[in-house]
């Protein structure tokens, strides 16, 4: 589907356990997925598909991870009144074509 549409993005959500060998099956399976993600990058690049690994290691009980500044900015605006939020959102989406 991605190749037929000129490429796209594949996001693989992993764990920081993929980088550290600990004596559990969990770490081994995550390491295998990290390796598979790297292989997919090579295989899918020619069709224009970007493969991204999101490495998370939330040990503080968080149920949400805001991975970049644009996501943190959007999250901070969600409590705005609609009169302020909607014009801002319109500006952000100007020129966006789904």
C-alpha positions in Angstrom: 0.0 0.0 0.0 2.8 2.4 0.9 4.7 1.7 -2.3 1.6 2.1 -4.4 1.2 5.6 -2.9 4.8 6.7 -3.4 6.0 5.8 0.1 5.2 7.0 3.6 6.3 6.3 7.1 6.3 3.2 9.2 6.7 3.8 13.0 7.9 0.9 15.1 7.4 1.5 18.8 10.1 -0.3 20.7 11.6 -0.3 24.1 15.0 0.8 25.4 15.3 -2.9 26.4 16.2 -3.5 22.7 19.7 -2.0 23.4 20.4 -3.7 26.7 20.9 -7.4 27.1 19.2 -8.6 30.3 18.3 -12.3 31.1 14.7 -12.2 29.9 12.9 -13.1 26.8 11.5 -9.6 26.7 14.9 -8.0 25.9 15.7 -10.6 23.3 12.4 -10.0 21.5 12.9 -6.3 21.6 16.5 -6.7 20.2 15.1 -8.8 17.4 12.5 -6.0 16.6 15.3 -3.4 16.6 17.2 -5.5 14.1 14.1 -6.0 12.0 13.4 -2.3 12.0 16.9 -1.6 10.7 16.5 -4.2 8.0 13.1 -2.6 7.0 14.8 0.8 6.6 17.1 -0.7 4.0 14.4 -2.7 2.2 11.7 0.1 2.1 13.9 3.1 1.4 13.9 2.6 -2.4 10.1 2.8 -2.4 10.1 6.1 -0.5 9.1 4.7 2.9 10.8 6.1 5.9 11.1 3.6 8.9 11.3 5.2 12.3 12.0 3.5 15.6 10.5 5.1 18.7 12.5 3.9 21.6 10.7 4.4 24.9 11.8 3.5 28.4 9.1 5.0 30.7 9.9 3.7 34.1 8.2 6.5 36.0 4.7 5.3 35.5 3.9 7.7 32.7 1.0 6.7 30.4 1.9 9.3 27.8 5.2 10.2 26.1 5.4 13.5 24.2 8.3 12.7 21.9 9.1 16.1 20.3 8.6 19.9 20.7 5.8 20.1 18.2 3.9 17.4 20.1 4.5 19.1 23.5 3.4 22.5 22.0 0.1 21.0 20.6 -0.6 19.2 24.0 -0.1 22.5 25.8 -2.7 24.2 23.6 -5.4 21.6 24.1 -6.8 23.5 27.1 -7.2 26.7 25.2 -10.6 28.1 24.5 -11.8 27.2 21.0 -11.7 30.9 20.0 -7.9 30.8 20.3 -7.3 27.2 19.5 -9.2 26.9 16.2 -7.5 29.9 14.5 -4.1 28.5 15.6 -5.0 25.0 14.3 -6.2 26.5 11.0 -2.9 28.2 10.6 -1.0 25.0 11.3 -3.0 23.1 8.8 -2.8 25.7 6.0 -1.8 23.9 2.9 -2.2 20.4 4.4 -3.6 18.0 1.8 -4.6 14.5 3.2 
